[in-house]
């Protein structure tokens, strides 16, 4: 693996652990696609990967809640404007 990719993969993993960020937020932060974030995470050492996996599993289990909250906010703003 190229050195810069390996370094980015480690940075991505540490970022997710430190900020508990989603894959989408991480991809935006690093200027790469969500697929690249997933691919990078397969390249890191197992200990770091396990920590990241725990956070991503939590994010995945909560995503329907975040989606519902975003929809609620959207409609609250629409009704306030009208």
C-alpha positions in Angstrom: 0.0 0.0 0.0 1.2 3.5 -0.7 2.5 5.4 2.3 0.1 8.3 1.9 -2.9 6.0 1.8 -1.7 4.1 4.9 -1.3 7.4 6.7 -4.7 8.6 5.7 -6.3 5.3 6.8 -4.8 5.7 10.2 -5.9 9.4 10.4 -9.4 8.4 9.3 -9.6 5.7 12.0 -8.3 8.0 14.7 -10.7 10.8 13.6 -13.7 8.5 13.9 -12.6 7.3 17.3 -11.9 10.8 18.7 -15.0 12.5 17.2 -17.4 9.5 17.0 -18.1 10.8 13.5 -20.2 9.0 10.9 -18.7 7.8 7.6 -20.3 10.6 5.7 -18.9 13.3 8.0 -15.5 11.6 7.9 -15.6 11.5 4.1 -16.4 15.2 3.9 -13.7 16.1 6.4 -11.0 14.2 4.4 -12.3 15.1 1.0 -12.8 11.5 -0.1 -15.9 9.4 -0.9 -17.7 7.2 1.7 -16.4 4.2 -0.2 -12.9 5.3 0.2 -13.4 5.7 4.0 -14.7 2.2 4.2 -11.8 0.9 2.0 -9.3 2.8 4.2 -10.8 1.3 7.3 -10.1 -2.2 6.0 -6.4 -1.2 5.7 -5.7 -0.3 9.3 -4.4 -2.6 12.1 -7.0 -4.8 13.8 -6.9 -3.0 17.2 -7.8 0.3 15.7 -10.2 -1.3 13.3 -12.1 -2.9 16.2 -12.5 0.4 18.0 -13.7 2.1 14.8 -16.1 -0.8 14.1 -17.7 -0.3 17.6 -18.4 3.4 16.9 -19.7 2.7 13.4 -22.0 0.0 14.7 -23.4 2.6 17.2 -23.8 5.1 14.4 -25.6 2.6 12.3 -28.0 1.6 15.1 -28.9 5.3 15.6 -29.1 6.5 12.0 -32.9 6.1 11.8 -33.2 8.3 14.9 -31.0 11.0 13.4 -32.9 10.8 10.1 -36.2 11.3 11.9 -34.8 14.2 13.8 -33.6 15.8 10.6 -37.0 15.4 9.0 -38.7 16.9 12.1 -36.4 19.9 12.0 -37.0 20.4 8.3 -40.8 20.5 8.7 -40.6 22.7 11.8 -38.6 25.3 9.8 -41.0 25.1 6.9 -44.0 25.7 9.2 -42.3 28.7 10.9 -41.6 30.4 7.5 -45.2 30.0 6.3 
